[in-house]
Amino acid sequence: MKRLVRGRVPTTAAGRSPTEEAPGTDGAANDGTTDNSTTDNGGGALLRRTLGRSDLRAVPEARRALRELLDEWGAPERSQTAELLTSELVTNALVHTDHDAVLTATVGPKRLRVEVRDFVGRRPRLRVPVADDGTNGRGLVLVQSLADAWGVRALGVGKVVWFEMDGGPA
């Protein structure tokens, strides 16, 4: 698994091969078959939503669902940042592919991991925004700047773009 950490180039996460999945993110957890569930996951909470193809109404719905999940997690500004980054990843998946996407958020006492799976193998490009682009092209720059870690993991069909955040002082 490639891991991007703020201010660094991609590195391989310690103890895992580049093709090994991160803990708690087995292929079944991202296969898109589970929909609209929020469950207690043995000390953590899990949110999973299937997002319809090109349905940008899913963006505010994803933010609301994540806000509810993070109600008691971390400092409020960290939760707001997580909402922003989630909406960026969801928007990218829905705008730049012609397929459904799956949002998965796992929250523990000190850490949040958000993954957005799509079904297109093309990797996202981190690009420097140009003034002429209006508000376009800033999503991954925001993720890189504000997340504690982020990356892209290729799957048999498609990919997962993910980020992690510490809860920070509550």
ZALUM-215170 format. One line per field, with one value per residue (C-alpha): residue in one letter; residue number from 1; z, y negated, x negated. Coordinates in pm, whole numbers, plus 32768, in hexadecimal, padded with zeros to 4 digits. Example, Ala and Ser with C-alpha at 12.3 -4.5 7.8 and 13.67 -1.06 7.14 Angstrom:
BEGIN
code (a;s)
pos (1;2)
zz (830C;82CA)
yy (81C2;806A)
xx (7B32;7AA9)
end
This chain:
BEGIN
code (m;k;r;l;v;r;g;r;v;p;t;t;a;a;g;r;s;p;t;e;e;a;p;g;t;d;g;a;a;n;d;g;t;t;d;n;s;t;t;d;n;g;g;g;a;l;l;r;r;t;l;g;r;s;d;l;r;a;v;p;e;a;r;r;a;l;r;e;l;l;d;e;w;g;a;p;e;r;s;q;t;a;e;l;l;t;s;e;l;v;t;n;a;l;v;h;t;d;h;d;a;v;l;t;a;t;v;g;p;k;r;l;r;v;e;v;r;d;f;v;g;r;r;p;r;l;r;v;p;v;a;d;d;g;t;n;g;r;g;l;v;l;v;q;s;l;a;d;a;w;g;v;r;a;l;g;v;g;k;v;v;w;f;e;m;d;g;g;p;a)
pos (1;2;3;4;5;6;7;8;9;10;11;12;13;14;15;16;17;18;19;20;21;22;23;24;25;26;27;28;29;30;31;32;33;34;35;36;37;38;39;40;41;42;43;44;45;46;47;48;49;50;51;52;53;54;55;56;57;58;59;60;61;62;63;64;65;66;67;68;69;70;71;72;73;74;75;76;77;78;79;80;81;82;83;84;85;86;87;88;89;90;91;92;93;94;95;96;97;98;99;100;101;102;103;104;105;106;107;108;109;110;111;112;113;114;115;116;117;118;119;120;121;122;123;124;125;126;127;128;129;130;131;132;133;134;135;136;137;138;139;140;141;142;143;144;145;146;147;148;149;150;151;152;153;154;155;156;157;158;159;160;161;162;163;164;165;166;167;168;169;170)
zz (8000;7FA2;80BA;808D;81C0;81C7;8141;80C8;7F92;7F82;8061;80AE;81FE;82F2;830C;81DC;8076;7F6D;7F11;8073;80F3;8228;8365;8363;81EE;8156;7FF8;807C;8144;8001;7F0D;7F02;7F72;80C5;80BB;81A8;82ED;8426;8522;8654;85E5;8729;87C7;8691;85AF;8440;8334;81D9;80C1;7F54;7E86;7D40;7BF8;7BB8;7CD6;7D6D;7E6D;7F16;7F77;8082;80EE;8124;81ED;82C7;8306;8360;8443;8501;8518;859F;8696;87C2;8715;8731;8730;8670;8573;8525;84E0;83FB;8340;831C;8288;818D;8123;8107;8026;7F4A;7F1F;7EE4;7DE5;7D2D;7D1C;7C97;7BA4;7B12;7AE4;7A46;7B57;7CB8;7DDB;7F3E;806B;81A0;82DE;840C;854B;8686;87C5;8735;85BB;848F;8341;8217;80D1;7F8C;7E97;7D2B;7C12;7B21;7B2A;7ABD;7BDF;7C4B;7BF9;7CFF;7C46;7CA0;7C74;7B6F;7BB0;7A6D;7AF0;7BEA;7D06;7C38;7C75;7DE7;7E86;7E9F;7EFA;8023;807F;806B;813B;824B;827E;835C;8250;8103;7FD9;7EBA;7EB8;7D72;7D7B;7C82;7BFB;7C4F;7D70;7ECD;7F20;8098;81AA;831F;8433;85A3;8685;8720;8874;88C0)
yy (8000;7EAF;7DB6;7C40;7B78;79FE;795E;7AA4;7B76;7CC7;7DD4;7F38;7F63;8018;818C;81AC;8200;8105;81EA;8240;8199;80C2;815A;815E;811E;8275;828F;82F8;81B8;80F3;81C8;80E4;81F0;8156;801B;7F09;7FA4;7F0A;800F;8036;80E7;816B;8027;7F53;7EE0;7F29;7E69;7EFA;7E5A;7EB7;7D79;7D7D;7D34;7BBD;7B70;7A38;7A2C;7B3B;7A3A;797D;7AC8;7B5B;7A28;7A42;7BB6;7B7F;7A5B;7B3F;7C4F;7B57;7AAF;7B16;7B39;7A51;78DA;7836;7796;78EE;7975;784E;788C;79FD;7997;78B3;79BD;7AC4;79E4;79AB;7B20;7B6D;7A54;7ACE;7C32;7BC2;7AB8;7B6D;7CC6;7D41;7E40;7E64;7E2B;7EB2;7DD8;7E87;7DD0;7E7F;7DBC;7E28;7D68;7CB8;7CEC;7CC7;7D74;7D18;7DDA;7D97;7EB6;7E8D;7F88;7EDE;7F39;7DE4;7D49;7BE6;7AD9;79E6;789E;773A;7671;7560;7418;7443;758D;74DE;75D5;7709;77D2;778C;78C6;799E;7870;783C;79AC;79A4;7865;78B6;7A31;7AD8;7BE5;7C36;7D15;7DDD;7F58;8011;8129;823A;8158;7FEA;7F48;7EBB;7D58;7D32;7C47;7C63;7B61;7B66;7AE4;79DA;7946;7950)
xx (8000;7F77;7F90;7F76;7F27;7F45;7E09;7D6E;7D57;7E0D;7D7C;7DDB;7E85;7DA3;7DDA;7EBC;7E6B;7EDE;8002;8071;81A8;81AF;8242;83BC;83D4;83F4;8483;85D8;85F2;85DC;869C;87CA;88BF;890A;89D7;8A40;89CB;893F;88D5;87FF;86C3;862D;85B8;85E6;86FB;8725;87DE;8813;88DB;8901;8908;89C8;8919;88F8;89EA;8951;8A6C;899E;8895;895E;89FB;889F;8837;896D;893B;87CD;882B;891A;880F;8710;87FB;8728;85D5;84AB;84A1;85C1;84D6;8441;859F;85E7;84A2;84FD;864E;85A3;84A8;85B9;8687;8555;8516;8687;86A3;856D;85F2;8743;86C7;859A;8632;8770;87B3;8838;874D;873F;86F2;866A;8608;8577;854F;849F;845B;832B;832F;8413;83E5;84BC;84B2;8566;8564;85B6;85B2;84C2;8351;82D2;8210;8261;8163;80EC;80CF;8085;81C4;81C5;827B;8343;83D5;84B9;84EB;848C;8350;8324;83B4;827D;81A9;8293;827E;8103;80F2;81EF;81EC;80EA;80BC;815E;812D;81B8;81D5;8213;8313;8368;8477;8449;8396;83BF;8356;8334;82C8;828A;82A1;8250;8364;8289;82D7;844A)
end
